[in-house]
Amino acid sequence: MSIDRSLRSKSSLERHRNVLTRTERIAALQDLESWSDEMSPFGLPKIAHRKAKAGKKKAKKEEEGATTDESSP
């Protein structure tokens, strides 16, 4: 029998969310310097919240080849 989703541990329920809470949107606007204290917390603009993907790494052979050429006399 499987366990109910509400009873799972917190870490297994953590995942990327597309919808931000009001406080998260205000914090993001403050980081972008688009928020002032005079603004209303209602009717906030939408904020793109993308999940960061890991970039591709360069081939090690190219990096190693550059270092060995420089070190040889």
Biopython code that builds the backbone (N, CA, C, O; Angstrom):
import numpy as np
from Bio.PDB.StructureBuilder import StructureBuilder

atoms = [
    (1, "MET", "N", (0.847, -1.167, 0.000)),
    (1, "MET", "CA", (0.000, 0.000, 0.000)),
    (1, "MET", "C", (0.898, 1.238, 0.000)),
    (1, "MET", "O", (1.898, 1.288, 0.717)),
    (2, "SER", "N", (0.537, 2.225, -0.801)),
    (2, "SER", "CA", (1.358, 3.429, -0.899)),
    (2, "SER", "C", (0.967, 4.433, 0.184)),
    (2, "SER", "O", (-0.139, 4.393, 0.722)),
    (3, "ILE", "N", (1.895, 5.330, 0.485)),
    (3, "ILE", "CA", (1.667, 6.341, 1.513)),
    (3, "ILE", "C", (0.978, 7.556, 0.877)),
    (3, "ILE", "O", (1.253, 7.903, -0.272)),
    (4, "ASP", "N", (0.099, 8.182, 1.620)),
    (4, "ASP", "CA", (-0.610, 9.356, 1.134)),
    (4, "ASP", "C", (0.376, 10.500, 0.918)),
    (4, "ASP", "O", (1.358, 10.626, 1.650)),
    (5, "ARG", "N", (0.112, 11.335, -0.091)),
    (5, "ARG", "CA", (1.032, 12.425, -0.422)),
    (5, "ARG", "C", (1.195, 13.407, 0.729)),
    (5, "ARG", "O", (2.277, 13.964, 0.911)),
    (6, "SER", "N", (0.156, 13.626, 1.496)),
    (6, "SER", "CA", (0.234, 14.583, 2.598)),
    (6, "SER", "C", (1.080, 14.070, 3.750)),
    (6, "SER", "O", (1.483, 14.855, 4.608)),
    (7, "LEU", "N", (1.358, 12.787, 3.790)),
    (7, "LEU", "CA", (2.132, 12.199, 4.883)),
    (7, "LEU", "C", (3.600, 11.988, 4.523)),
    (7, "LEU", "O", (4.377, 11.527, 5.359)),
    (8, "ARG", "N", (3.978, 12.305, 3.333)),
    (8, "ARG", "CA", (5.373, 12.144, 2.933)),
    (8, "ARG", "C", (6.240, 13.185, 3.620)),
    (8, "ARG", "O", (5.748, 14.195, 4.125)),
    (9, "SER", "N", (7.546, 12.919, 3.630)),
    (9, "SER", "CA", (8.466, 13.861, 4.255)),
    (9, "SER", "C", (8.527, 15.151, 3.447)),
    (9, "SER", "O", (8.196, 15.163, 2.261)),
    (10, "LYS", "N", (8.942, 16.217, 4.080)),
    (10, "LYS", "CA", (8.945, 17.535, 3.450)),
    (10, "LYS", "C", (9.861, 17.590, 2.235)),
    (10, "LYS", "O", (9.512, 18.209, 1.230)),
    (11, "SER", "N", (11.009, 16.964, 2.308)),
    (11, "SER", "CA", (11.963, 17.045, 1.210)),
    (11, "SER", "C", (11.436, 16.391, -0.065)),
    (11, "SER", "O", (11.787, 16.820, -1.164)),
    (12, "SER", "N", (10.609, 15.374, 0.061)),
    (12, "SER", "CA", (10.082, 14.736, -1.136)),
    (12, "SER", "C", (8.982, 15.569, -1.772)),
    (12, "SER", "O", (8.667, 15.382, -2.947)),
    (13, "LEU", "N", (8.389, 16.490, -1.008)),
    (13, "LEU", "CA", (7.357, 17.348, -1.560)),
    (13, "LEU", "C", (7.934, 18.620, -2.166)),
    (13, "LEU", "O", (7.223, 19.345, -2.863)),
    (14, "GLU", "N", (9.216, 18.908, -1.913)),
    (14, "GLU", "CA", (9.843, 20.094, -2.473)),
    (14, "GLU", "C", (10.090, 19.893, -3.951)),
    (14, "GLU", "O", (10.665, 18.889, -4.373)),
    (15, "ARG", "N", (9.655, 20.847, -4.716)),
    (15, "ARG", "CA", (9.888, 20.808, -6.150)),
    (15, "ARG", "C", (9.763, 22.215, -6.692)),
    (15, "ARG", "O", (9.382, 23.135, -5.969)),
    (16, "HIS", "N", (10.079, 22.383, -7.946)),
    (16, "HIS", "CA", (10.019, 23.706, -8.567)),
    (16, "HIS", "C", (8.555, 24.143, -8.672)),
    (16, "HIS", "O", (7.694, 23.384, -9.116)),
    (17, "ARG", "N", (8.298, 25.375, -8.255)),
    (17, "ARG", "CA", (6.951, 25.932, -8.352)),
    (17, "ARG", "C", (6.966, 27.083, -9.349)),
    (17, "ARG", "O", (7.865, 27.923, -9.322)),
    (18, "ASN", "N", (5.979, 27.120, -10.220)),
    (18, "ASN", "CA", (5.874, 28.213, -11.179)),
    (18, "ASN", "C", (5.208, 29.429, -10.561)),
    (18, "ASN", "O", (5.449, 30.552, -11.003)),
    (19, "VAL", "N", (4.381, 29.231, -9.556)),
    (19, "VAL", "CA", (3.638, 30.317, -8.937)),
    (19, "VAL", "C", (4.343, 30.731, -7.655)),
    (19, "VAL", "O", (4.610, 29.898, -6.789)),
    (20, "LEU", "N", (4.645, 32.021, -7.536)),
    (20, "LEU", "CA", (5.307, 32.542, -6.350)),
    (20, "LEU", "C", (4.271, 33.148, -5.409)),
    (20, "LEU", "O", (3.235, 33.646, -5.850)),
    (21, "THR", "N", (4.554, 33.103, -4.125)),
    (21, "THR", "CA", (3.694, 33.770, -3.159)),
    (21, "THR", "C", (3.922, 35.271, -3.237)),
    (21, "THR", "O", (4.891, 35.727, -3.845)),
    (22, "ARG", "N", (3.038, 36.030, -2.625)),
    (22, "ARG", "CA", (3.144, 37.491, -2.674)),
    (22, "ARG", "C", (4.470, 37.967, -2.080)),
    (22, "ARG", "O", (5.117, 38.857, -2.631)),
    (23, "THR", "N", (4.868, 37.373, -0.960)),
    (23, "THR", "CA", (6.126, 37.802, -0.330)),
    (23, "THR", "C", (7.325, 37.456, -1.214)),
    (23, "THR", "O", (8.282, 38.227, -1.274)),
    (24, "GLU", "N", (7.290, 36.318, -1.896)),
    (24, "GLU", "CA", (8.377, 35.949, -2.798)),
    (24, "GLU", "C", (8.434, 36.892, -3.993)),
    (24, "GLU", "O", (9.520, 37.236, -4.458)),
    (25, "ARG", "N", (7.274, 37.314, -4.494)),
    (25, "ARG", "CA", (7.242, 38.252, -5.616)),
    (25, "ARG", "C", (7.783, 39.615, -5.198)),
    (25, "ARG", "O", (8.515, 40.250, -5.957)),
    (26, "ILE", "N", (7.426, 40.070, -3.990)),
    (26, "ILE", "CA", (7.930, 41.354, -3.497)),
    (26, "ILE", "C", (9.446, 41.285, -3.319)),
    (26, "ILE", "O", (10.157, 42.230, -3.661)),
    (27, "ALA", "N", (9.941, 40.161, -2.782)),
    (27, "ALA", "CA", (11.389, 40.002, -2.596)),
    (27, "ALA", "C", (12.105, 40.009, -3.943)),
    (27, "ALA", "O", (13.187, 40.583, -4.062)),
    (28, "ALA", "N", (11.518, 39.381, -4.951)),
    (28, "ALA", "CA", (12.129, 39.363, -6.273)),
    (28, "ALA", "C", (12.133, 40.762, -6.882)),
    (28, "ALA", "O", (13.103, 41.156, -7.530)),
    (29, "LEU", "N", (11.051, 41.513, -6.675)),
    (29, "LEU", "CA", (10.992, 42.885, -7.182)),
    (29, "LEU", "C", (12.019, 43.772, -6.479)),
    (29, "LEU", "O", (12.602, 44.660, -7.100)),
    (30, "GLN", "N", (12.240, 43.532, -5.187)),
    (30, "GLN", "CA", (13.255, 44.296, -4.461)),
    (30, "GLN", "C", (14.636, 43.982, -5.001)),
    (30, "GLN", "O", (15.471, 44.879, -5.109)),
    (31, "ASP", "N", (14.896, 42.732, -5.341)),
    (31, "ASP", "CA", (16.188, 42.361, -5.916)),
    (31, "ASP", "C", (16.400, 43.036, -7.272)),
    (31, "ASP", "O", (17.519, 43.414, -7.621)),
    (32, "LEU", "N", (15.310, 43.183, -8.032)),
    (32, "LEU", "CA", (15.392, 43.834, -9.338)),
    (32, "LEU", "C", (15.311, 45.353, -9.229)),
    (32, "LEU", "O", (15.369, 46.056, -10.238)),
    (33, "GLU", "N", (15.178, 45.856, -8.002)),
    (33, "GLU", "CA", (15.051, 47.284, -7.715)),
    (33, "GLU", "C", (13.840, 47.892, -8.420)),
    (33, "GLU", "O", (13.889, 49.039, -8.866)),
    (34, "SER", "N", (12.743, 47.115, -8.521)),
    (34, "SER", "CA", (11.506, 47.585, -9.132)),
    (34, "SER", "C", (10.427, 47.819, -8.087)),
    (34, "SER", "O", (9.288, 48.125, -8.441)),
    (35, "TRP", "N", (10.753, 47.684, -6.827)),
    (35, "TRP", "CA", (9.773, 47.790, -5.753)),
    (35, "TRP", "C", (10.075, 49.014, -4.895)),
    (35, "TRP", "O", (11.221, 49.255, -4.515)),
    (36, "SER", "N", (9.037, 49.776, -4.598)),
    (36, "SER", "CA", (9.175, 50.878, -3.666)),
    (36, "SER", "C", (8.132, 50.700, -2.567)),
    (36, "SER", "O", (7.124, 50.023, -2.767)),
    (37, "ASP", "N", (8.373, 51.304, -1.415)),
    (37, "ASP", "CA", (7.473, 51.127, -0.275)),
    (37, "ASP", "C", (6.104, 51.759, -0.511)),
    (37, "ASP", "O", (5.140, 51.412, 0.171)),
    (38, "GLU", "N", (6.007, 52.676, -1.462)),
    (38, "GLU", "CA", (4.736, 53.315, -1.747)),
    (38, "GLU", "C", (3.812, 52.433, -2.574)),
    (38, "GLU", "O", (2.611, 52.698, -2.642)),
    (39, "MET", "N", (4.342, 51.397, -3.199)),
    (39, "MET", "CA", (3.549, 50.521, -4.065)),
    (39, "MET", "C", (2.628, 49.645, -3.230)),
    (39, "MET", "O", (2.941, 49.302, -2.090)),
    (40, "SER", "N", (1.489, 49.289, -3.812)),
    (40, "SER", "CA", (0.533, 48.419, -3.149)),
    (40, "SER", "C", (0.956, 46.966, -3.325)),
    (40, "SER", "O", (1.452, 46.602, -4.391)),
    (41, "PRO", "N", (0.773, 46.126, -2.310)),
    (41, "PRO", "CA", (1.120, 44.711, -2.466)),
    (41, "PRO", "C", (0.093, 43.943, -3.295)),
    (41, "PRO", "O", (0.279, 42.758, -3.572)),
    (42, "PHE", "N", (-0.990, 44.612, -3.691)),
    (42, "PHE", "CA", (-2.012, 43.981, -4.516)),
    (42, "PHE", "C", (-1.788, 44.351, -5.971)),
    (42, "PHE", "O", (-1.344, 45.460, -6.269)),
    (43, "GLY", "N", (-2.085, 43.446, -6.867)),
    (43, "GLY", "CA", (-1.913, 43.705, -8.295)),
    (43, "GLY", "C", (-0.464, 43.775, -8.710)),
    (43, "GLY", "O", (-0.097, 44.589, -9.557)),
    (44, "LEU", "N", (0.358, 42.937, -8.128)),
    (44, "LEU", "CA", (1.782, 42.922, -8.456)),
    (44, "LEU", "C", (1.994, 42.414, -9.879)),
    (44, "LEU", "O", (1.207, 41.599, -10.360)),
    (45, "PRO", "N", (3.034, 42.876, -10.558)),
    (45, "PRO", "CA", (3.322, 42.344, -11.897)),
    (45, "PRO", "C", (3.804, 40.901, -11.807)),
    (45, "PRO", "O", (4.341, 40.468, -10.787)),
    (46, "LYS", "N", (3.602, 40.177, -12.883)),
    (46, "LYS", "CA", (4.064, 38.795, -12.930)),
    (46, "LYS", "C", (5.583, 38.778, -13.012)),
    (46, "LYS", "O", (6.200, 39.662, -13.605)),
    (47, "ILE", "N", (6.166, 37.763, -12.409)),
    (47, "ILE", "CA", (7.622, 37.629, -12.385)),
    (47, "ILE", "C", (7.978, 36.256, -12.935)),
    (47, "ILE", "O", (7.453, 35.240, -12.481)),
    (48, "ALA", "N", (8.865, 36.234, -13.908)),
    (48, "ALA", "CA", (9.299, 34.961, -14.476)),
    (48, "ALA", "C", (10.117, 34.216, -13.438)),
    (48, "ALA", "O", (11.078, 34.754, -12.888)),
    (49, "HIS", "N", (9.738, 32.995, -13.176)),
    (49, "HIS", "CA", (10.442, 32.171, -12.192)),
    (49, "HIS", "C", (10.824, 30.880, -12.885)),
    (49, "HIS", "O", (10.046, 29.926, -12.917)),
    (50, "ARG", "N", (12.007, 30.853, -13.431)),
    (50, "ARG", "CA", (12.475, 29.698, -14.195)),
    (50, "ARG", "C", (13.372, 28.833, -13.341)),
    (50, "ARG", "O", (14.113, 29.325, -12.489)),
    (51, "LYS", "N", (13.295, 27.556, -13.576)),
    (51, "LYS", "CA", (14.180, 26.626, -12.886)),
    (51, "LYS", "C", (15.529, 26.648, -13.595)),
    (51, "LYS", "O", (15.604, 26.479, -14.812)),
    (52, "ALA", "N", (16.581, 26.856, -12.832)),
    (52, "ALA", "CA", (17.928, 26.919, -13.401)),
    (52, "ALA", "C", (18.379, 25.521, -13.793)),
    (52, "ALA", "O", (18.259, 24.569, -13.022)),
    (53, "LYS", "N", (18.898, 25.422, -15.004)),
    (53, "LYS", "CA", (19.424, 24.147, -15.476)),
    (53, "LYS", "C", (20.945, 24.202, -15.457)),
    (53, "LYS", "O", (21.543, 25.259, -15.660)),
    (54, "ALA", "N", (21.551, 23.073, -15.216)),
    (54, "ALA", "CA", (23.011, 23.005, -15.220)),
    (54, "ALA", "C", (23.504, 23.091, -16.654)),
    (54, "ALA", "O", (22.971, 22.428, -17.544)),
    (55, "GLY", "N", (24.508, 23.899, -16.871)),
    (55, "GLY", "CA", (25.066, 24.052, -18.208)),
    (55, "GLY", "C", (25.994, 22.908, -18.551)),
    (55, "GLY", "O", (26.434, 22.154, -17.683)),
    (56, "LYS", "N", (26.278, 22.797, -19.826)),
    (56, "LYS", "CA", (27.189, 21.745, -20.261)),
    (56, "LYS", "C", (28.619, 22.132, -19.915)),
    (56, "LYS", "O", (29.000, 23.297, -20.025)),
    (57, "LYS", "N", (29.398, 21.159, -19.500)),
    (57, "LYS", "CA", (30.796, 21.397, -19.160)),
    (57, "LYS", "C", (31.657, 21.213, -20.397)),
    (57, "LYS", "O", (31.336, 20.423, -21.285)),
    (58, "LYS", "N", (32.748, 21.951, -20.441)),
    (58, "LYS", "CA", (33.677, 21.820, -21.546)),
    (58, "LYS", "C", (34.428, 20.503, -21.410)),
    (58, "LYS", "O", (34.563, 19.946, -20.321)),
    (59, "ALA", "N", (34.902, 20.036, -22.529)),
    (59, "ALA", "CA", (35.657, 18.784, -22.527)),
    (59, "ALA", "C", (36.953, 18.954, -21.749)),
    (59, "ALA", "O", (37.631, 19.972, -21.884)),
    (60, "LYS", "N", (37.295, 17.974, -20.948)),
    (60, "LYS", "CA", (38.511, 18.051, -20.134)),
    (60, "LYS", "C", (39.762, 17.970, -20.997)),
    (60, "LYS", "O", (40.805, 18.512, -20.630)),
    (61, "LYS", "N", (39.666, 17.299, -22.139)),
    (61, "LYS", "CA", (40.840, 17.140, -22.999)),
    (61, "LYS", "C", (41.353, 18.491, -23.477)),
    (61, "LYS", "O", (42.561, 18.717, -23.539)),
    (62, "GLU", "N", (40.434, 19.384, -23.815)),
    (62, "GLU", "CA", (40.850, 20.708, -24.280)),
    (62, "GLU", "C", (41.559, 21.474, -23.171)),
    (62, "GLU", "O", (42.574, 22.125, -23.418)),
    (63, "GLU", "N", (41.030, 21.400, -21.944)),
    (63, "GLU", "CA", (41.633, 22.105, -20.822)),
    (63, "GLU", "C", (42.979, 21.494, -20.448)),
    (63, "GLU", "O", (43.936, 22.219, -20.177)),
    (64, "GLU", "N", (43.057, 20.166, -20.431)),
    (64, "GLU", "CA", (44.303, 19.498, -20.072)),
    (64, "GLU", "C", (45.373, 19.738, -21.137)),
    (64, "GLU", "O", (46.546, 19.909, -20.807)),
    (65, "GLY", "N", (44.979, 19.751, -22.402)),
    (65, "GLY", "CA", (45.922, 19.971, -23.484)),
    (65, "GLY", "C", (46.530, 21.355, -23.398)),
    (65, "GLY", "O", (47.711, 21.530, -23.697)),
    (66, "ALA", "N", (45.755, 22.329, -22.999)),
    (66, "ALA", "CA", (46.252, 23.710, -22.881)),
    (66, "ALA", "C", (47.236, 23.824, -21.719)),
    (66, "ALA", "O", (48.220, 24.555, -21.826)),
    (67, "THR", "N", (47.001, 23.132, -20.630)),
    (67, "THR", "CA", (47.892, 23.213, -19.483)),
    (67, "THR", "C", (49.171, 22.431, -19.704)),
    (67, "THR", "O", (50.219, 22.861, -19.223)),
    (68, "THR", "N", (49.147, 21.302, -20.408)),
    (68, "THR", "CA", (50.359, 20.512, -20.622)),
    (68, "THR", "C", (51.260, 21.184, -21.646)),
    (68, "THR", "O", (52.483, 21.071, -21.554)),
    (69, "ASP", "N", (50.683, 21.882, -22.620)),
    (69, "ASP", "CA", (51.511, 22.584, -23.604)),
    (69, "ASP", "C", (52.278, 23.727, -22.956)),
    (69, "ASP", "O", (53.429, 23.979, -23.314)),
    (70, "GLU", "N", (51.672, 24.407, -22.027)),
    (70, "GLU", "CA", (52.311, 25.526, -21.356)),
    (70, "GLU", "C", (53.394, 25.074, -20.381)),
    (70, "GLU", "O", (54.384, 25.779, -20.186)),
    (71, "SER", "N", (53.215, 23.906, -19.768)),
    (71, "SER", "CA", (54.158, 23.476, -18.751)),
    (71, "SER", "C", (55.410, 22.818, -19.332)),
    (71, "SER", "O", (56.435, 22.749, -18.653)),
    (72, "SER", "N", (55.346, 22.333, -20.577)),
    (72, "SER", "CA", (56.526, 21.682, -21.158)),
    (72, "SER", "C", (57.547, 22.742, -21.603)),
    (72, "SER", "O", (57.162, 23.741, -22.211)),
    (73, "PRO", "N", (58.862, 22.538, -21.305)),
    (73, "PRO", "CA", (59.883, 23.547, -21.637)),
    (73, "PRO", "C", (60.295, 23.562, -23.049)),
    (73, "PRO", "O", (61.143, 24.366, -23.436)),
]
sb = StructureBuilder()
sb.init_structure("model")
sb.init_model(0)
sb.init_chain("A")
sb.init_seg("    ")
for serial, (resi, resn, name, xyz) in enumerate(atoms, 1):
    if name == "N":
        sb.init_residue(resn, " ", resi, " ")
    sb.init_atom(name, np.array(xyz, "f"), 0.0, 1.0, " ", f" {name:<3s}", serial, name[0])
structure = sb.get_structure()
